[in-house]
Every structure is written in structure tokens, then in C-alpha cells.
Amino acid sequence: GAVVSQHPSWVICKSGTSVKIECRSLDFQATTMFWYRQFPKQSLMLMATSNEGSKATYEQGVEKDKFLINHASLTLSTLTVTSAHPEDSSFYICSASLRRDRGYFGPGTRLTVT
Amino acid sequence: DAKTTQPPSMDCAEGRAANLPCNHSTISGNEYVYWYRQIHSQGPQYIIHGLKNNETNEMASLIITEDRKSSTLILPHATLRDTAVYYCIVLETDSWGKFQFGAGTQVVVTP
């Protein structure tokens, strides 16, 4: 089956620094990937759509300058949280579609900002 | 606005069938019903999806009412590893892969 990986699994960074999260489709090419955020005891919230070779599309209320998305190849999308603050601490999850009828989700990245 | 309504929680005995309801009364003709589940601190896992016909795979069965306003996910023989949050999601064909998650149903399978 299709596998999506994320790196790192968890990361701790200091307030004010930036952190990059990678999302890879391991055995298929994905022209479109999606980024979600999940706070404790809450549901997943769609942040943005990552399109290979073009700019990402952000959901309403998501700061595009704070959450930089780069979809540089058909197997890799990155999310950079710039100038991170404790309120950015969350579980970040990406997904990619192999076929048009389903999405495959990565295992998630736990970000803690101290 | 949420397109689906699910009970917040359900308990199920191990070995018994778990029937998870979902209401999607405003579903339109080009929208599919998807079910995913999320085990604690993991990414969501695809279970099944359908348009208007009932569907079955190795994990579960999906029963969609004739008017498509509600559906039921059936886990035929629940195990402890089925304990998870189950999400019912309505997805239109123009938005492949772009899932909007609701609150889901927390299912706890007990021995």
C-alpha cells in the first residue's frame, strides 16, 4: 500500500526559532499534499494544500508567512514553522493522494515550542 | 460548518460488531462518504468510502441509506486494537484528498 512518512517524529525548539517538517510519499508520486494541525483532544484542522511546482493554498485563518510550505518534488513537501511560539505547539500531519479516491496520511510530527 | 454529525463516544465489547452511525443530511449528489480512524497519536487510517451503494472491504462495511442522508460503519468483530476516534467525512469530487474532519466518535472496545 501507499506509504507517507514524516520527519522528524517529534521536535522540541525554542521560542523564536524556525523548524522544518518533511512529508514524503515513499512509493508513489503526489502532485498534491495536504497539511493538517491537531491540538490536544481536538480534531484535525486542514491548514493548507501543497501543490508541486506552485504556491500552496492556505485555509482561512492560517498565516501563510508563518507556515511556509514548499512542494519541491513529486515526493516531498515541507512545512516550515517560522518564529515559532508556544501556541504553535501541536501535532502536524500531512497527507497525499495516490489515487483520486483516497488520501494517505503520515504518522504525524509532534512539535513542542519552549 | 460540519457536514456530518456523529455521537461523541461509543463503547463496544470485544468480539461483537460495532455499528457507528453518521448523519449527513445535506450531502449532495457528487459527495462521497469516507470513514477514517485515528489511533492515539498516530495519523488517520483509511477505512472505507462509498457514494450510494453499500461497500465492504477487509476492515469494515459501509451501509448508506437510500436517501444518502445517513450511513453506518460496521466493524464486524471488534478487537481491542479498534479503539480509536472514527471520523465520518463527506468529500466532494472536486476536492479529492482535501478532508475536513469533524469531531468524530471515540470508540472504546472493552474486553
Interface residues (C-beta under 8 A of the other chain):
Chain A: V4 Q6 T32 F34 Y36 S43 L44 M45 L46 T49 F91 I93 S95 A96 S97 R100 D101 R102 G103 Y104 F105 G106 P107 G108 R110
Chain B: Y32 Y34 Y36 Q38 S41 Q42 G43 P44 Q45 Y46 H49 Y87 W96 G97 K98 F99 Q100 F101 G102 A103 G104
